[in-house]
Amino acid sequence: MSRIRCKNKWTLILFISAGIMISSFLLIYIAGKNINYFYTPYDIFHGEKSLSLQSKSGVSFRLGGMVKRNSIYRSADGLTIAFIIYDDSAEIKVNYQGILPDLFKEGQGVVAQGTLSENNIFYATQILAKHNADYAPHTSADSENSRSYAPNTFYGRAAQ
Protein backbone atom coordinates (compact mmCIF):
# COMPACT_ATOMS: atom_id res chain seq x y z
CA MET A 1 0.00 0.00 0.00
CA SER A 2 2.79 2.43 0.80
CA ARG A 3 4.32 1.95 -2.67
CA ILE A 4 1.01 2.86 -4.33
CA ARG A 5 0.68 6.04 -2.24
CA CYS A 6 4.28 6.99 -2.98
CA LYS A 7 3.77 6.41 -6.69
CA ASN A 8 0.61 8.55 -6.66
CA LYS A 9 2.44 11.36 -4.86
CA TRP A 10 5.19 11.47 -7.47
CA THR A 11 2.65 11.37 -10.30
CA LEU A 12 0.77 14.24 -8.72
CA ILE A 13 3.99 16.23 -8.23
CA LEU A 14 4.96 15.57 -11.85
CA PHE A 15 1.59 16.76 -13.19
CA ILE A 16 1.59 19.89 -11.01
CA SER A 17 5.14 20.86 -12.02
CA ALA A 18 4.35 20.23 -15.71
CA GLY A 19 1.25 22.43 -15.39
CA ILE A 20 3.24 25.21 -13.76
CA MET A 21 5.91 25.06 -16.49
CA ILE A 22 3.34 25.10 -19.32
CA SER A 23 1.38 27.99 -17.82
CA SER A 24 4.61 29.96 -17.21
CA PHE A 25 5.69 29.44 -20.80
CA LEU A 26 2.29 30.59 -22.11
CA LEU A 27 2.32 33.72 -19.94
CA ILE A 28 5.81 34.68 -21.09
CA TYR A 29 4.91 34.00 -24.73
CA ILE A 30 1.72 36.08 -24.60
CA ALA A 31 3.41 38.93 -22.72
CA GLY A 32 6.25 39.00 -25.25
CA LYS A 33 3.84 39.55 -28.13
CA ASN A 34 2.16 42.49 -26.40
CA ILE A 35 5.27 44.45 -25.42
CA ASN A 36 5.77 47.84 -27.08
CA TYR A 37 9.46 48.66 -27.30
CA PHE A 38 10.62 52.28 -26.94
CA TYR A 39 13.52 53.65 -28.98
CA THR A 40 15.10 57.02 -29.70
CA PRO A 41 16.39 58.11 -33.13
CA TYR A 42 19.92 57.35 -31.93
CA ASP A 43 18.89 53.78 -31.06
CA ILE A 44 17.49 53.26 -34.55
CA PHE A 45 20.52 54.49 -36.47
CA HIS A 46 23.48 53.95 -34.15
CA GLY A 47 22.42 51.76 -31.25
CA GLU A 48 22.89 48.06 -30.78
CA LYS A 49 19.38 47.36 -32.12
CA SER A 50 19.85 49.47 -35.28
CA LEU A 51 20.38 46.63 -37.77
CA SER A 52 17.53 44.52 -36.44
CA LEU A 53 15.10 47.46 -36.50
CA GLN A 54 16.02 48.57 -39.99
CA SER A 55 15.80 45.04 -41.37
CA LYS A 56 12.36 44.42 -39.84
CA SER A 57 10.15 46.96 -41.55
CA GLY A 58 6.58 46.65 -40.40
CA VAL A 59 7.39 45.86 -36.76
CA SER A 60 5.48 48.21 -34.44
CA PHE A 61 7.40 50.08 -31.74
CA ARG A 62 7.46 53.47 -30.02
CA LEU A 63 9.78 56.28 -31.06
CA GLY A 64 10.48 59.12 -28.65
CA GLY A 65 12.29 62.41 -28.84
CA MET A 66 11.78 66.12 -29.42
CA VAL A 67 9.92 67.72 -32.33
CA LYS A 68 12.44 69.68 -34.37
CA ARG A 69 11.70 73.39 -34.79
CA ASN A 70 10.46 74.47 -38.25
CA SER A 71 10.01 70.85 -39.34
CA ILE A 72 6.23 70.51 -39.13
CA TYR A 73 4.50 70.24 -42.51
CA ARG A 74 0.70 70.01 -42.68
CA SER A 75 -1.07 68.90 -45.82
CA ALA A 76 -4.09 70.64 -47.32
CA ASP A 77 -6.56 68.15 -45.82
CA GLY A 78 -5.43 69.14 -42.29
CA LEU A 79 -5.12 65.56 -41.02
CA THR A 80 -1.84 64.49 -42.62
CA ILE A 81 1.27 65.83 -40.96
CA ALA A 82 5.01 65.27 -41.37
CA PHE A 83 7.64 66.32 -38.84
CA ILE A 84 11.08 65.37 -37.57
CA ILE A 85 11.84 63.79 -34.20
CA TYR A 86 15.40 64.25 -32.96
CA ASP A 87 17.60 63.53 -29.99
CA ASP A 88 21.23 64.41 -29.26
CA SER A 89 22.79 62.87 -32.35
CA ALA A 90 20.12 61.63 -34.80
CA GLU A 91 16.80 62.58 -36.33
CA ILE A 92 14.07 60.72 -38.17
CA LYS A 93 11.16 61.86 -40.33
CA VAL A 94 7.69 60.94 -39.08
CA ASN A 95 4.46 60.82 -41.10
CA TYR A 96 1.13 60.78 -39.29
CA GLN A 97 -2.48 60.92 -40.37
CA GLY A 98 -4.99 61.84 -37.70
CA ILE A 99 -5.80 64.37 -35.02
CA LEU A 100 -2.85 65.54 -32.96
CA PRO A 101 -2.93 65.97 -29.17
CA ASP A 102 -3.30 69.51 -27.84
CA LEU A 103 0.20 69.55 -26.33
CA PHE A 104 1.90 68.73 -29.65
CA LYS A 105 4.16 71.57 -30.81
CA GLU A 106 7.69 72.32 -31.94
CA GLY A 107 10.40 71.85 -29.33
CA GLN A 108 8.12 69.62 -27.24
CA GLY A 109 8.71 65.99 -26.30
CA VAL A 110 6.69 63.40 -28.21
CA VAL A 111 6.23 59.63 -28.36
CA ALA A 112 4.99 58.14 -31.63
CA GLN A 113 3.85 54.55 -32.06
CA GLY A 114 4.10 52.99 -35.50
CA THR A 115 6.39 51.26 -37.96
CA LEU A 116 9.64 52.07 -39.70
CA SER A 117 9.67 51.82 -43.50
CA GLU A 118 12.55 50.59 -45.62
CA ASN A 119 13.50 54.17 -46.55
CA ASN A 120 13.81 55.11 -42.81
CA ILE A 121 10.56 57.05 -42.57
CA PHE A 122 8.52 56.35 -39.45
CA TYR A 123 4.79 55.94 -40.14
CA ALA A 124 3.00 56.71 -36.88
CA THR A 125 -0.40 55.33 -35.95
CA GLN A 126 -0.58 57.18 -32.62
CA ILE A 127 1.05 60.34 -31.28
CA LEU A 128 1.44 60.98 -27.56
CA ALA A 129 2.62 64.45 -26.53
CA LYS A 130 4.78 64.66 -23.44
CA HIS A 131 4.41 67.61 -21.11
CA ASN A 132 6.88 69.32 -18.85
CA ALA A 133 7.31 67.35 -15.63
CA ASP A 134 8.08 70.45 -13.55
CA TYR A 135 5.13 71.24 -11.33
CA ALA A 136 4.91 74.43 -9.35
CA PRO A 137 1.70 75.11 -7.43
CA HIS A 138 0.18 78.56 -7.54
CA THR A 139 0.84 80.73 -4.54
CA SER A 140 -2.08 81.31 -2.23
CA ALA A 141 -2.33 84.97 -3.30
CA ASP A 142 -2.66 83.96 -6.95
CA SER A 143 -5.33 81.38 -6.20
CA GLU A 144 -7.33 83.81 -4.04
CA ASN A 145 -7.38 86.41 -6.84
CA SER A 146 -8.39 83.91 -9.50
CA ARG A 147 -11.49 82.61 -7.73
CA SER A 148 -14.76 83.37 -9.43
CA TYR A 149 -16.91 82.27 -6.52
CA ALA A 150 -17.39 83.42 -2.97
CA PRO A 151 -15.34 81.46 -0.42
CA ASN A 152 -18.37 80.46 1.66
CA THR A 153 -20.59 79.17 -1.12
CA PHE A 154 -21.39 75.63 -2.07
CA TYR A 155 -22.79 75.05 -5.57
CA GLY A 156 -23.79 78.68 -5.87
CA ARG A 157 -25.77 78.84 -2.59
CA ALA A 158 -24.56 80.56 0.54
CA ALA A 159 -23.51 78.21 3.31
CA GLN A 160 -26.02 78.02 6.17
Order of alpha helices (4+ residues) and beta strands (2+ residues): alpha-beta-alpha-alpha-beta-beta-beta-beta-beta-beta-alpha-beta-beta
